[in-house]
Amino acid sequence: MHTQQEILTRIEKRKPDDFFGFEVSEYIDFLDFEHARPFLVAGATAEVWAKQQKPNTREAVLAVMLEYMPFAWEKANNCRGISANRSIAHFVAWTWLAGDDEFSREVESTRHEFYGKPALIKICERYGWDWKQWDDGVRTNTG
């Protein structure tokens, strides 16, 4: 897993190209309070943060990814361009957080084709999830 400092470095590196913060916001959830504090609202406390902070473990990241996967497929199937792109941005962050840096770059490189379906398939295959249960089988670049 990436260290807290590596996550902070990733945030700074990715922030300029993440205009809406879809990817960068995901990294913050895996920071401890001291490292997350600059990104939190004024007055945030360690006690409150501890309730929403996600454990910085591969298992925790994969659980978040699997929980989100049906929603991502729904957006791709319904040709929801911005939402589908946002989903892939989340997965770029999560795959990196899971320690799969090179794979994260692969996911990013296929993010725009068919509303991200090739990226979603790659993710599902990598982590052993049956993507066919969510895919409607339609491939289009127009909604």
N, C-alpha and C positions, 0 to 999 in steps of 0.2 A: 504494500500500500504506500501511497505517497505521504510524505511528511506534511505537517502543517505549513512549513515554509515552502515546500514544493507547490502546495495548493495556492498559497498566496502569490507565488511567482507565476503560476498558470493564470490566475485571475488577471494580473497586470499584463501579461502577454496577450491574452485573448480579448480583453476589454475593448481595445480600439476597433476590432472587427465585429463586435457583438453589440450593435447599435441599440437593440431593445433589451439587452441583458438576459435573453432566454438561456444562454449557456452559462454565463458567469454566475448567475444567481444560484445555480445548482451546486457550485463548489462551496458556497458559503454555508450551506446546510451541514457540511461535513467538517467544518472548523470547530474547534473548541471555543469557548467564550472569549478568551483573551485574544485569539486571532480573528474572531468574527466581529469583535466589538466595533471596529471602524466602519463596518457595513450595517450596523444595527441602528435602530432609532434611538434618539437621545433618551436616556433613562432606562434603557434595557438592563436587565439584571441577569446575573449568572443563573439564578434559580429558574427564571422564566426560560432562558435559553436552553437549559438542560432538558426541559420538557419537549422541545422541538428539534434539538440537535440530533442529527443522525450519526450513528456510530461509524467511524472511519474504518470499516472492514469490508472486505470483498463481499461477504455474505449479505451485509446490509445494503450495499449498492445493488447487488443482483436482485434482491427482494424489491427494492424500489423500481428497478427496471421492469421486472415481471408484472408488478402491480399496474404500471403505467401502460404496458404493451397493448391491451385491448383498446384503450383510448386512442393511442397513436394510430392503430389500424383503422379505427372508426374515422379519424380525420383524413387519412390517406384514401380510404374507400369512398369517402364523400367528396373528394377533390377539394378539400379545404386548404388552399395554398398556404396561407400564413400559419394556420394551426398545424398543418403537417410539417412545415419547415421548423416551427417551434419545437415540435416533438423530436425531430432529428437533432436539433441543437441540444436538447436535454440528453439525448443518448450519446452525443459526442462527449459531453461532460462525464456522464456516468461510466462509459466504457473506459475513459481515461482514469477516472477515480478508481475503477476496478483493477487498475494496473495494466490494462491492455492498450498501451500508448499507440503502438503501430496500428492496431485494429481501429482505434478511435479516428486516426487519420483516414483509414479506408471508409469508415462510416461517413465521415464528412465529405469525402470525394464523390459519394453517390447520393447526396442528400436531396438533390433537386429533381432527379429523374422519377417520373411516375408518382409524384407526391411522396417520395421517400420510400416507396415499397421495396426497391432493391436493397436499400439500407436496412429496413426492418427485417427482411428475409435473412440478410447476413447476420444480423444481431441474434435473431431467433436460432439460426443454425449453430452459431458459435456457442451459445449457452444452453442448447438442447431443448428449446421450446418449439412446439408445433405451430408454425406460423399459418398453416393452412386452415386452422380453426377460425382465424380472424380475416383472412384474405377473401375478398369477393371475386377474385380472378380477373378483374378488369384492369387493363393497363392503358392509361391515357395521360397525356400531358395537358389536356384542356378539360375544364370542369363543366 
